[in-house]
Amino acid sequence: MPKDISNLLAADMTYLLLATGFMGAMTLVFFLRMLVRRFTSTPSVGAHFSPKGGCTDALVRELKSARKEILVQAYSFTSDPITYGLIDAKKRGVDVKVLLDKENETDPHSDLHIFLEHGLSPLTDHEHAIAHNKIMIIDGKTLVTGSFNFTNQAESHNAENLLIIKGYPELLKAYRQNFEAHKAHCKPSEVKHAEGQSHGRKVA
């Protein structure tokens, strides 16, 4: 083979290898980015406000997206859409854990009895004057917090705020540790009735 042709073929092969290597590298980058998107959350913060600002709807959407675990700390619980959002998640196989303030045991408007009837078995925090947290941790990736109680009053009448925070693993870790610390001193919940008090459906 003439030397010129040999050199030309060698040059062509070099360019071909470079092009193949470049395409392979781009393909690898594409798959790595796809894996990152699949297993991590892009940092984001969504802010919602009440009254009638869509806090409940935003929270229910997050509950519908849950696949593995929902951790809840709540002061008051009277919102049926949120209550049944948690119940539906449990029916899908999601591990739902709920910590409530002790007042839910005696509040006739609380959804505690609905949780118990559907086997969620909330725990009650008697350790503090008020267990005033309003927190949900969803699949270890999404944090819901703010002043917004999980109640009809908070959605329809109160001035409240709700933050939905994603993609901040250190923040999620801190809130999860706080959840576990409170869970450790909570007790199984039970509905308690004041003397002469009937246990009807809530009206709040």
C-alpha positions as CSV (number, residue, x, y, z in Angstrom):
1,M,0.0,0.0,0.0
2,P,1.4,3.4,-1.0
3,K,2.6,5.4,2.0
4,D,0.3,8.4,1.2
5,I,-2.7,6.2,1.3
6,S,-1.6,4.5,4.5
7,N,-1.1,7.8,6.2
8,L,-4.5,8.9,5.0
9,L,-6.2,5.8,6.3
10,A,-4.4,6.2,9.6
11,A,-5.6,9.8,9.9
12,D,-9.1,8.7,9.0
13,M,-9.0,6.0,11.7
14,T,-7.8,8.5,14.3
15,Y,-10.7,10.9,13.5
16,L,-13.1,8.0,13.6
17,L,-11.8,6.9,17.0
18,L,-12.0,10.4,18.3
19,A,-15.5,10.8,17.0
20,T,-16.5,7.4,18.5
21,G,-15.0,8.3,21.8
22,F,-16.7,11.7,21.8
23,M,-20.1,10.1,21.2
24,G,-19.5,7.5,23.8
25,A,-18.6,10.2,26.3
26,M,-21.7,12.2,25.5
27,T,-23.8,9.0,25.8
28,L,-22.3,8.4,29.2
29,V,-23.0,12.0,30.3
30,F,-26.6,11.6,29.2
31,F,-27.1,8.4,31.2
32,L,-25.4,9.9,34.3
33,R,-27.7,12.9,34.1
34,M,-30.7,10.7,33.7
35,L,-29.7,8.7,36.8
36,V,-29.2,11.8,38.8
37,R,-32.6,13.1,37.9
38,R,-34.2,9.8,38.8
39,F,-32.7,9.4,42.2
40,T,-32.3,13.0,43.4
41,S,-34.6,16.0,43.5
42,T,-33.8,19.3,41.9
43,P,-33.8,21.8,44.8
44,S,-37.1,23.8,44.9
45,V,-39.3,25.7,47.3
46,G,-43.0,26.2,46.7
47,A,-44.9,28.8,48.8
48,H,-48.7,28.7,49.3
49,F,-50.9,30.9,51.4
50,S,-54.4,30.9,52.9
51,P,-57.2,31.7,53.3
52,K,-58.3,29.9,50.1
53,G,-54.9,29.9,48.5
54,G,-54.7,26.3,47.6
55,C,-52.7,25.0,50.5
56,T,-54.8,21.9,51.0
57,D,-54.8,21.1,47.2
58,A,-51.0,21.5,47.1
59,L,-50.5,19.2,50.1
60,V,-52.9,16.5,48.7
61,R,-51.0,16.5,45.4
62,E,-47.8,15.7,47.3
63,L,-49.5,12.9,49.3
64,K,-50.7,11.4,46.0
65,S,-47.1,11.3,44.8
66,A,-45.8,9.4,47.9
67,R,-44.4,6.0,47.1
68,K,-42.6,4.8,50.3
69,E,-43.1,6.8,53.4
70,I,-45.0,9.8,54.9
71,L,-44.0,11.1,58.4
72,V,-46.5,13.6,60.0
73,Q,-46.4,15.9,63.0
74,A,-49.6,17.8,63.6
75,Y,-51.1,20.0,66.2
76,S,-54.7,19.8,64.9
77,F,-56.3,17.6,62.3
78,T,-59.8,18.3,60.9
79,S,-59.2,18.4,57.1
80,D,-60.9,15.4,55.5
81,P,-59.0,15.9,52.1
82,I,-55.7,15.6,53.9
83,T,-56.9,12.9,56.3
84,Y,-58.1,10.7,53.4
85,G,-55.0,11.6,51.4
86,L,-53.0,9.9,54.1
87,I,-55.4,7.0,54.3
88,D,-55.2,6.5,50.5
89,A,-51.5,6.5,50.7
90,K,-51.5,3.8,53.3
91,K,-53.8,1.7,51.1
92,R,-51.2,2.0,48.3
93,G,-48.6,0.5,50.6
94,V,-47.0,3.7,51.8
95,D,-45.7,3.6,55.4
96,V,-47.6,6.4,57.1
97,K,-46.6,7.5,60.6
98,V,-48.6,10.2,62.4
99,L,-47.7,12.1,65.6
100,L,-50.5,14.3,67.1
101,D,-50.8,16.8,69.9
102,K,-52.7,15.3,72.9
103,E,-55.7,17.7,72.4
104,N,-56.8,15.5,69.5
105,E,-57.8,12.8,71.9
106,T,-60.5,15.0,73.5
107,D,-61.3,17.3,70.6
108,P,-64.7,16.2,69.1
109,H,-63.8,17.8,65.8
110,S,-60.5,15.9,65.4
111,D,-60.0,13.3,62.6
112,L,-58.2,11.1,65.1
113,H,-61.1,8.6,65.2
114,I,-61.0,8.4,61.3
115,F,-57.3,7.5,61.5
116,L,-58.0,4.8,64.1
117,E,-60.9,3.4,62.1
118,H,-58.6,3.0,59.1
119,G,-55.7,1.4,61.0
120,L,-53.3,4.3,60.8
121,S,-52.6,4.1,64.6
122,P,-51.4,7.6,65.3
123,L,-49.2,8.3,68.3
124,T,-49.9,11.2,70.7
125,D,-47.4,13.6,72.2
126,H,-48.1,14.3,75.9
127,E,-44.5,15.5,76.6
128,H,-45.1,19.1,75.8
129,A,-47.6,21.9,76.7
130,I,-48.4,21.9,73.0
131,A,-47.0,19.7,70.2
132,H,-47.3,22.6,67.8
133,N,-45.4,21.2,64.7
134,K,-47.1,21.1,61.3
135,I,-44.7,19.0,59.3
136,M,-44.8,16.2,56.7
137,I,-41.8,14.4,55.3
138,I,-42.6,12.5,52.1
139,D,-40.3,9.8,50.7
140,G,-37.3,11.4,52.5
141,K,-37.2,14.0,49.7
142,T,-40.0,16.4,50.3
143,L,-40.5,18.6,53.4
144,V,-43.9,20.3,54.1
145,T,-43.9,22.9,56.9
146,G,-45.2,26.3,57.8
147,S,-47.9,27.8,60.0
148,F,-50.6,25.9,58.1
149,N,-52.5,23.5,60.4
150,F,-54.1,20.5,58.7
151,T,-57.6,21.9,59.3
152,N,-60.6,23.3,57.5
153,Q,-60.2,26.5,59.5
154,A,-56.6,27.0,58.3
155,E,-57.6,26.6,54.7
156,S,-60.8,28.6,54.6
157,H,-60.5,31.4,57.3
158,N,-57.0,31.8,58.7
159,A,-54.0,33.7,57.4
160,E,-51.4,30.9,57.0
161,N,-48.4,29.9,55.0
162,L,-47.3,26.5,53.6
163,L,-43.8,25.7,52.2
164,I,-43.1,22.6,50.1
165,I,-39.3,22.1,50.0
166,K,-37.5,19.6,47.8
167,G,-33.9,18.7,47.2
168,Y,-32.3,19.7,50.5
169,P,-31.1,16.4,52.1
170,E,-29.4,18.0,55.1
171,L,-32.6,19.9,56.0
172,L,-34.7,16.7,55.5
173,K,-32.2,14.8,57.8
174,A,-32.6,17.4,60.6
175,Y,-36.4,17.3,60.4
176,R,-36.4,13.5,60.4
177,Q,-34.2,13.4,63.4
178,N,-36.6,15.8,65.2
179,F,-39.5,13.5,64.2
180,E,-37.8,10.4,65.6
181,A,-36.9,12.3,68.9
182,H,-40.6,13.2,69.4
183,K,-41.8,9.8,68.3
184,A,-39.7,8.2,71.1
185,H,-41.8,9.8,73.8
186,C,-45.2,9.5,72.1
187,K,-47.9,7.1,73.2
188,P,-50.6,5.2,71.3
189,S,-53.6,7.5,70.7
190,E,-57.1,6.9,72.0
191,V,-60.3,8.9,71.6
192,K,-61.4,10.2,75.0
193,H,-64.8,11.7,75.7
194,A,-65.6,14.4,78.3
195,E,-68.5,13.5,80.4
196,G,-71.7,14.0,78.6
197,Q,-69.9,14.6,75.3
198,S,-71.2,12.8,72.2
199,H,-68.9,11.6,69.5
200,G,-70.4,12.8,66.3
201,R,-68.8,13.8,63.0
202,K,-66.8,17.0,63.2
203,V,-68.3,20.3,62.1
204,A,-65.2,22.5,62.2
